[in-house]
Amino acid sequence: MYEFDYTTRFIRDVKRLKRKHYDMSKLDAVLDVLQCYDVQTLVTRYRDHGLQGQLSSYRELHIEGDWLLVYRIDGKRLMLTLARTGSHDEALS
């Protein structure tokens, strides 16, 4: 089971999304799946995939529509670094 490490930007993103009245229970559901790292569910339900270019060490999944979660896996420490969340423009900037 993985532990989470939250970047400062991720924490700010979550606060911003709460102010915009995003349904945080959907983020919690994704984090539960991520913590167990259920690859099948991540790929089929949340369209999890690796990123390219400067963000090639990160992965992205779609919580819903244009709401993304960008994260990185550190298998040596069983750690998931939650980097950004928000729309494509917000999360990938």
matplotlib code that plots the C-alpha trace (Angstrom):
import matplotlib.pyplot as plt

x = [0.0, 1.4, 1.7, 1.0, 3.3, 1.5, 3.3, 2.6, 1.0, -1.3, -2.5, -3.2, -5.0, -7.3, -8.1, -8.9, -11.1, -13.0, -13.8, -15.1, -17.4, -15.8, -17.1, -14.1, -15.6, -14.6, -11.0, -11.2, -12.4, -9.5, -7.0, -8.4, -7.8, -4.4, -3.3, -4.0, -2.6, -5.4, -3.9, -7.0, -9.4, -7.0, -6.6, -10.2, -12.2, -9.8, -7.8, -4.5, -1.4, 2.2, 3.0, 5.7, 8.3, 9.4, 6.7, 7.8, 8.4, 4.7, 1.4, -2.0, -5.5, -8.9, -11.1, -13.9, -14.1, -11.5, -10.5, -7.0, -4.7, -1.0, 1.2, 4.5, 5.3, 8.4, 8.4, 11.5, 9.7, 6.1, 5.3, 2.9, 3.7, 0.5, 1.7, -1.2, -5.0, -7.4, -8.2, -5.8, -4.7, -4.2, -2.6, -0.2, 1.1]
y = [0.0, 3.4, 6.5, 10.0, 13.0, 16.2, 19.1, 22.6, 23.3, 20.3, 21.6, 25.0, 23.4, 21.4, 24.6, 26.4, 23.5, 23.5, 27.2, 26.4, 23.7, 20.6, 17.3, 16.4, 12.9, 12.1, 13.0, 10.9, 7.9, 8.3, 8.5, 5.3, 3.5, 5.1, 4.1, 0.4, 1.0, -0.9, -0.6, -2.1, 0.4, 3.3, 2.5, 1.7, 4.1, 7.0, 6.8, 6.7, 7.2, 8.4, 12.0, 13.0, 15.7, 17.6, 15.7, 12.2, 11.1, 11.8, 10.1, 11.6, 10.4, 11.9, 12.2, 13.4, 15.2, 18.0, 17.4, 15.8, 14.4, 14.5, 12.2, 10.4, 6.9, 6.2, 2.4, 2.3, 4.1, 3.0, 6.7, 8.5, 12.2, 14.1, 17.0, 18.9, 18.7, 20.8, 21.3, 20.5, 24.1, 24.4, 21.0, 20.9, 24.5]
z = [0.0, -1.0, 1.1, -0.2, -0.4, -1.2, -3.0, -2.0, -5.4, -5.0, -1.6, -3.2, -6.1, -3.7, -1.8, -5.1, -6.3, -3.0, -3.4, -6.9, -5.3, -6.9, -5.4, -3.2, -2.6, -6.2, -5.4, -2.2, -4.3, -6.7, -3.8, -2.3, -5.6, -6.0, -2.5, -3.3, -6.8, -8.6, -12.1, -13.9, -12.3, -12.9, -16.6, -17.4, -15.2, -14.8, -18.1, -16.2, -18.5, -18.4, -19.5, -22.1, -22.4, -19.3, -17.2, -18.4, -14.8, -13.9, -14.6, -15.2, -14.6, -15.2, -12.1, -14.4, -17.7, -17.5, -13.9, -13.7, -11.1, -11.9, -9.7, -9.6, -8.3, -6.1, -5.9, -3.7, -0.9, -1.8, -2.1, -4.5, -4.9, -5.7, -7.8, -9.3, -9.8, -11.8, -15.5, -18.3, -18.4, -14.6, -13.9, -16.9, -16.6]

ax = plt.figure().add_subplot(projection="3d")
ax.plot(x, y, z, "-o")
ax.set_aspect("equal")
plt.show()
